[in-house]
């Protein structure tokens, strides 16, 4: 709760600062405040530096202003960049986890090359075009999709249990209401309103041509198209079932989903509800939970390799916990190196984690870290300038 409150307070404080500066510029120039500047990057790159030069002790305020811009850019760079690199490393751990430092340096170089065109004479037009279409369309839509998937498909109660497993504290019921209802409603409303207000991109009196508008929408759609594209691809890869059955099966948590370490896996299974076990058993049998439930209700036990239809979820949970405890007692050696989760289907994750822990020297490279820091600083400085 503290972080959202600080975030909201910072936004309000920033708004006060912005309008105070605009009021100062309006007073000094003698023009209405709505004529001082239009929205866009010009506010921070043109108006603010001009306002700073007219203030008392302008050199002092100029240093603070550009130091603020530098730290904001550096902070944003770390947050967005770590999200991107972590996604690649998690997807290809065997290839990238041992070389994460070098991979990070390579991605910094790639982003630097992508940012170079914005430093040319027409870079301001390119920056405006990218900001005009990307920030109000794709980013908000992806946030709405993420919120809906977690709250309505994965399950907000399961998500709260996962947070309790990781932090020891379960979010209150208020968070459940906000994640499931309030946030999606506000997000969808804001997104629709933004689309309604969206006009043809322009910079001052310059109106972008048609080919530039197509380029701007390409910027917006390049991060959206992979979502339905990969969904269609993965559905088509399923060997059996109708389209509906494939989709219903794929929106369930995978059999390998969950903590990789055995102790965490034990607590994870202990937190399962009846519905969690139903989905888990369904995935073990390669079907969606609705079909599995109908099969169990009909008394068809031939497809179940987990538990008889007469067993309830608590009994199944006890059996699973006992399986894990037996393995722990027989093979517990430091990091459980000789334990394989055949019954849990996570052999791959365990082997990768064991390999990661056994060879820490391959995962840290002091010189590589220096390279990453230098590249990040250079990228941020150049982009700020």
C-alpha positions in Angstrom: 0.0 0.0 0.0 2.9 2.4 0.7 4.3 2.3 -2.9 1.0 3.2 -4.6 0.4 6.0 -2.1 3.9 7.4 -2.7 3.4 7.1 -6.4 0.1 9.0 -6.3 1.6 11.7 -4.0 4.5 12.0 -6.4 2.2 12.5 -9.4 0.2 15.2 -7.5 3.4 16.9 -6.5 4.8 16.8 -10.0 1.6 18.3 -11.3 1.9 21.2 -8.9 5.5 21.8 -10.0 4.6 21.6 -13.7 1.8 24.1 -13.4 3.7 26.4 -11.2 6.5 26.5 -13.8 3.9 27.1 -16.6 2.3 29.9 -14.6 5.7 31.4 -14.2 6.4 31.2 -17.9 2.9 32.7 -18.7 3.6 35.6 -16.3 7.0 36.3 -17.7 5.9 36.1 -21.4 2.5 37.7 -20.9 0.6 35.1 -22.8 -2.2 32.8 -21.6 -1.0 29.6 -19.9 -2.6 27.4 -22.6 -0.4 29.1 -25.2 2.8 28.6 -23.4 3.4 25.0 -24.5 1.5 22.1 -25.9 1.7 18.6 -24.6 4.6 16.3 -25.5 8.3 16.1 -25.0 8.7 19.8 -25.6 7.6 20.4 -22.0 10.7 18.9 -20.5 13.2 19.6 -23.2 12.3 23.1 -24.2 10.0 24.9 -21.7 11.6 23.7 -18.5 15.2 24.6 -19.4 14.0 28.0 -20.6 12.1 28.5 -17.3 15.1 27.5 -15.3 17.3 30.1 -16.9 15.0 32.8 -15.8 14.9 31.8 -12.1 17.2 33.2 -9.4 20.3 31.1 -9.0 19.7 29.6 -12.4 22.9 27.5 -12.4 21.9 25.8 -9.2 18.4 24.9 -10.5 19.8 23.8 -13.8 22.1 21.3 -12.1 19.3 20.0 -10.0 16.9 19.8 -13.0 19.2 17.9 -15.3 20.4 15.7 -12.4 16.7 14.8 -11.8 16.3 14.0 -15.6 19.3 11.8 -15.5 18.2 9.8 -12.4 14.7 9.4 -13.7 16.1 8.1 -17.0 18.5 5.8 -15.2 15.7 4.4 -12.9 13.3 3.9 -15.8 16.1 2.2 -17.8 16.9 -0.3 -15.0 13.2 -1.2 -14.4 12.2 -1.7 -18.1 15.5 -3.3 -19.0 15.5 -5.8 -16.2 12.0 -6.8 -17.1 13.0 -7.5 -20.7 16.2 -9.4 -19.9 14.6 -11.5 -17.2 12.0 -12.6 -19.7 14.6 -13.8 -22.1 16.7 -15.5 -19.4 13.7 -17.3 -17.9 12.7 -18.5 -21.4 16.1 -19.8 -22.3 17.9 -20.5 -19.0 20.4 -23.0 -20.2 21.7 -20.6 -22.8 21.5 -17.3 -21.1 21.6 -17.7 -17.3 25.3 -18.5 -17.3 26.0 -15.5 -19.6 23.5 -13.0 -18.2 26.1 -10.3 -17.8 27.2 -10.5 -21.4 23.6 -10.8 -22.6 22.7 -7.7 -20.7 25.6 -5.8 -22.3 24.5 -7.0 -25.7 20.9 -5.8 -25.1 22.2 -2.4 -23.9 24.1 -2.1 -27.2 21.0 -3.0 -29.2 18.9 -0.4 -27.4 21.6 2.2 -27.9 21.6 1.5 -31.6 17.8 1.8 -31.7 18.0 5.2 -29.8 20.7 6.7 -32.1 18.1 7.8 -34.8 16.4 9.9 -32.2 19.6 12.0 -31.8 19.6 13.2 -35.4 17.9 16.3 -36.7 14.6 14.6 -37.2 14.9 12.6 -33.9 12.4 14.9 -32.1 9.7 14.1 -34.7 10.5 10.3 -34.4 10.3 10.6 -30.6 7.0 12.4 -30.7 5.5 9.8 -33.2 6.6 6.9 -31.0 5.3 8.5 -27.8 2.0 9.6 -29.5 0.9 6.1 -30.5 2.7 3.7 -28.1 2.1 5.2 -24.7 -1.7 5.5 -24.9 -2.6 2.4 -26.9 -0.3 -0.6 -26.4 1.0 0.0 -22.9 -2.4 0.4 -21.4 -3.9 -2.5 -23.3 -1.2 -4.8 -22.2 -1.7 -3.7 -18.6 -5.4 -4.5 -18.9 -4.8 -7.9 -20.4 -2.3 -8.7 -17.6 -4.7 -7.7 -14.9 -7.6 -9.7 -16.4 -5.5 -12.8 -17.0 -4.2 -12.9 -13.4 -7.5 -12.0 -11.7 -10.0 -14.0 -13.9 -8.1 -16.8 -15.6 -5.2 -17.7 -13.2 -7.4 -16.8 -10.3 -7.1 -13.9 -7.8 -7.4 -16.2 -4.8 -4.6 -18.4 -6.1 -2.6 -15.2 -6.8 -3.1 -14.0 -3.2 -2.0 -17.5 -1.9 1.1 -17.2 -4.0 1.9 -13.8 -2.5 1.4 -15.2 0.9 3.8 -18.1 0.0 6.5 -15.7 -1.0 6.1 -12.9 1.5 4.3 -14.6 4.5 1.4 -12.1 4.3 -1.8 -12.6 2.4 -3.2 -9.4 0.7 -6.5 -8.3 2.1 -9.9 -8.7 0.5 -9.7 -5.1 -0.6 -6.9 -6.0 -3.0 -9.0 -8.8 -4.4 -11.8 -6.4 -5.2 -9.4 -3.9 -6.8 -7.6 -6.5 -8.9 -10.7 -8.2 -10.1 -13.2 -5.3 -10.6 -11.9 -1.8 -10.0 -8.6 -1.9 -11.9 -9.9 -3.6 -15.0 -12.9 -1.2 -15.1 -10.7 1.9 -14.7 -8.2 0.6 -17.2 -10.8 -0.2 -19.9 -12.6 3.1 -19.4 -9.4 5.1 -19.6 -8.2 3.1 -22.7 -11.5 3.7 -24.5 -11.5 7.4 -23.6 -7.9 7.7 -24.8 -8.8 6.1 -28.1 -11.7 8.4 -28.5 -9.5 11.4 -27.8 -6.7 10.1 -30.1 -6.1 12.4 -33.0 -3.7 12.5 -35.9 -0.1 13.0 -34.7 1.3 16.5 -35.1 4.2 18.5 -33.7 3.4 22.2 -33.4 2.1 23.2 -36.8 3.6 20.1 -38.5 1.1 17.4 -39.4 2.6 14.0 -40.0 2.1 12.4 -43.5 0.2 9.2 -44.1 3.3 7.0 -44.2 4.4 8.4 -40.8 1.0 7.6 -39.3 1.3 4.0 -40.6 4.8 3.9 -39.0 3.3 5.1 -35.7 0.6 2.5 -35.6 3.3 -0.1 -36.4 5.1 1.1 -33.2 1.9 0.6 -31.3 1.0 -2.8 -32.7 4.5 -4.4 -32.7 4.0 -5.1 -28.9 0.4 -6.2 -29.2 0.4 -8.6 -32.2 2.7 -11.1 -30.5 0.0 -11.7 -27.8 -2.7 -13.1 -30.1 -0.1 -14.4 -32.5 1.6 -16.6 -30.0 -1.8 -17.7 -28.6 -2.9 -18.9 -32.1 0.4 -20.6 -32.6 0.3 -22.5 -29.3 -3.3 -23.5 -29.8 -2.5 -24.9 -33.3 0.3 -27.0 -31.8 -2.0 -28.9 -29.6 -2.4 -32.5 -31.0 -6.0 -33.2 -30.1 -9.3 -31.6 -29.1 -11.5 -28.9 -30.5 -10.5 -25.2 -30.5 -12.5 -24.6 -27.4 -11.1 -27.6 -25.6 -7.5 -26.6 -26.5 -8.1 -23.0 -25.3 -9.7 -24.2 -22.0 -6.7 -26.5 -21.4 -4.1 -23.9 -22.2 -5.4 -21.2 -19.9 -4.8 -23.5 -16.9 -1.4 -23.4 -15.0 1.1 -25.7 -16.6 2.1 -28.9 -14.8 5.6 -27.5 -14.4 4.4 -24.2 -12.9 5.4 -23.4 -9.4 8.6 -23.1 -7.3 11.6 -25.1 -8.4 13.1 -25.8 -5.0 11.6 -28.7 -3.1 10.9 -26.9 0.2 9.0 -24.2 -1.6 7.2 -26.8 -3.7 6.0 -28.5 -0.6 4.5 -25.3 0.8 3.1 -24.6 -2.6 1.1 -27.8 -2.7 0.0 -27.4 0.8 -1.7 -24.1 -0.1 -3.8 -25.8 -2.9 -7.5 -25.5 -2.7 -10.0 -28.0 -4.1 -10.1 -26.1 -7.4 -6.3 -25.9 -7.6 -6.1 -29.7 -7.3 -8.8 -30.1 -9.9 -6.8 -28.0 -12.4 -3.6 -29.8 -11.5 -5.1 -33.2 -12.0 -6.7 -32.1 -15.2 -3.3 -31.0 -16.6 -1.7 -34.2 -15.5 -4.3 -35.9 -17.7 -3.8 -33.4 -20.6 -7.3 -32.0 -20.5 -9.2 -29.0 -19.1 -10.7 -29.1 -15.7 -14.3 -29.1 -16.9 -13.8 -32.2 -19.0 -11.8 -33.8 -16.2 -14.6 -33.0 -13.7 -17.2 -34.6 -16.0 -15.1 -37.6 -16.4 -14.6 -38.0 -12.6 -18.3 -37.4 -12.0 -19.1 -40.1 -14.5 -16.9 -42.6 -12.7 -14.3 -42.9 -15.4 -11.1 -43.6 -13.6 -9.1 -45.0 -16.5 -7.7 -41.6 -17.5 -6.7 -40.5 -14.0 -3.2 -41.3 -12.8 -3.5 -39.1 -9.8 -6.3 -40.1 -7.5 -9.5 -42.1 -7.6 -12.7 -40.2 -8.2 -13.9 -41.0 -4.6 -10.9 -39.1 -3.1 -11.5 -35.5 -2.3 -8.9 -32.8 -2.7 -7.6 -32.9 0.9 -6.8 -36.6 0.6 -5.0 -36.0 -2.7 -3.1 -33.1 -1.1 -2.0 -35.3 1.7 -0.8 -38.0 -0.7 1.2 -35.4 -2.7 2.8 -34.0 0.4 3.7 -37.5 1.6 5.3 -38.2 -1.8 7.5 -35.1 -1.4 8.3 -35.8 2.2 9.4 -39.3 1.3 11.7 -38.0 -1.4 13.2 -35.3 1.0 13.9 -37.9 3.7 15.6 -40.2 1.3 17.6 -37.8 -0.8 18.1 -34.6 1.2 21.6 -33.4 0.3 22.1 -29.6 0.6 20.2 -28.4 -2.4 18.4 -31.7 -3.0 20.7 -32.5 -5.9 19.6 -36.1 -6.3 15.9 -35.4 -6.0 13.9 -35.5 -9.2 10.2 -34.5 -9.3 9.0 -37.2 -11.6 5.6 -36.9 -10.1 5.6 -33.1 -10.4 7.0 -32.9 -13.9 9.7 -30.3 -13.1 12.8 -32.3 -13.8 14.0 -29.6 -16.2 13.7 -26.7 -13.7 15.5 -28.7 -10.9 18.3 -29.7 -13.2 18.8 -26.1 -14.4 18.8 -24.7 -10.9 21.3 -27.4 -9.7 23.6 -26.5 -12.6 23.2 -22.8 -11.8 24.2 -23.4 -8.1 27.0 -25.8 -8.9 28.8 -23.3 -11.2 28.5 -19.9 -9.7 31.8 -18.8 -11.1 30.4 -19.0 -14.6 27.5 -16.7 -13.7 29.5 -13.8 -12.3 32.0 -11.9 -14.4 33.4 -8.7 -12.7 34.7 -7.4 -16.0 31.3 -8.1 -17.6 29.6 -6.1 -14.8 31.8 -3.1 -15.5 31.0 -3.3 -19.2 27.3 -3.4 -18.4 27.5 -0.4 -16.0 29.5 1.6 -18.6 27.1 0.8 -21.4 24.0 1.6 -19.4 25.4 4.9 -18.2 26.5 5.9 -21.8 23.0 4.9 -23.2 21.2 6.9 -20.5 23.4 10.0 -20.9 23.1 10.0 -24.7 19.4 9.5 -24.6 19.0 12.3 -22.0 21.2 14.7 -24.0 
